[in-house]
Amino acid sequence: MIYILSYDVESDKRRNKIFQLLKSAGYHSQKSVFLLDCANREMAEGIFRKIEELINKDKDRLFMSPLCRQCFSNKMTSGQKMEIEDKLVVC
């Protein structure tokens, strides 16, 4: 399942930690937006929890939502091609 994850983090230090964690787990789509290809919901929840531990819940925001492959295949993009498009096989 593909998940879209976005974050709005006030602190540069926290934001950089989140970016480094996600860079190894997903595909950097835009500044604070990643696409994750998770084998199951538990994997997605684990990533979410790791990031949740890094944010300040009074100042920062974290959003994650699943995208079915059919919905992802109907996406609209413009500009530079996203890395994930080459790596995902959309069924």
C-alpha positions in Angstrom: 0.0 0.0 0.0 1.2 3.5 -0.8 1.0 6.1 1.9 1.4 9.8 1.6 3.1 11.5 4.6 3.5 15.2 5.1 4.8 17.2 8.0 5.0 20.8 9.1 7.8 21.1 11.7 8.9 24.3 13.3 12.3 23.3 14.4 15.1 22.9 11.9 16.7 20.2 14.1 13.5 18.1 14.4 12.7 18.6 10.7 16.1 17.4 9.7 15.8 14.3 11.9 12.5 13.5 10.3 13.8 14.1 6.8 16.7 11.7 7.4 14.4 9.0 8.8 12.0 9.3 5.9 14.8 9.5 3.2 15.7 5.9 4.1 12.1 4.8 4.2 10.4 6.4 1.3 10.5 8.6 -1.7 10.9 12.4 -1.3 8.1 13.9 -3.3 8.2 17.6 -2.3 9.7 19.6 0.5 7.9 18.0 3.4 6.0 15.3 1.6 7.0 11.7 1.2 5.5 8.7 -0.5 6.0 5.4 1.3 5.4 1.9 -0.2 4.6 -0.1 2.9 4.2 -3.8 2.9 1.4 -3.6 5.4 -0.4 -1.3 7.8 1.9 -2.3 10.7 4.9 -1.1 8.8 3.2 2.3 8.1 2.2 2.7 11.7 5.8 1.9 12.8 7.1 4.7 10.6 4.4 7.1 11.8 5.2 6.3 15.5 8.9 7.0 15.0 8.2 10.4 13.5 5.5 11.1 16.1 8.2 10.7 18.8 10.2 13.5 17.1 7.6 16.1 16.7 6.4 18.7 19.2 2.6 18.1 19.3 1.9 21.6 20.4 3.7 23.2 17.4 4.2 20.7 14.7 1.9 18.7 12.4 2.1 15.2 10.9 -0.3 13.7 8.4 -0.3 10.2 6.9 -2.9 8.6 4.7 -3.1 5.4 2.5 -3.5 5.7 -1.2 -4.7 2.6 -3.0 -2.7 1.7 -6.1 -5.6 2.5 -8.4 -5.9 6.0 -6.9 -2.1 6.5 -7.2 -2.2 5.4 -10.8 -4.8 8.2 -11.5 -2.5 10.8 -10.0 -1.8 14.1 -11.9 1.7 15.4 -11.9 3.6 18.2 -13.6 7.3 19.1 -13.7 10.1 16.8 -12.7 9.3 13.1 -12.6 9.0 11.6 -9.1 11.5 8.9 -8.2 8.7 6.6 -7.0 7.2 6.4 -10.5 10.1 4.3 -11.7 10.2 2.0 -8.6 6.5 1.2 -8.1 4.6 -1.4 -10.2 1.1 -0.2 -10.1 -1.4 -3.1 -10.6 
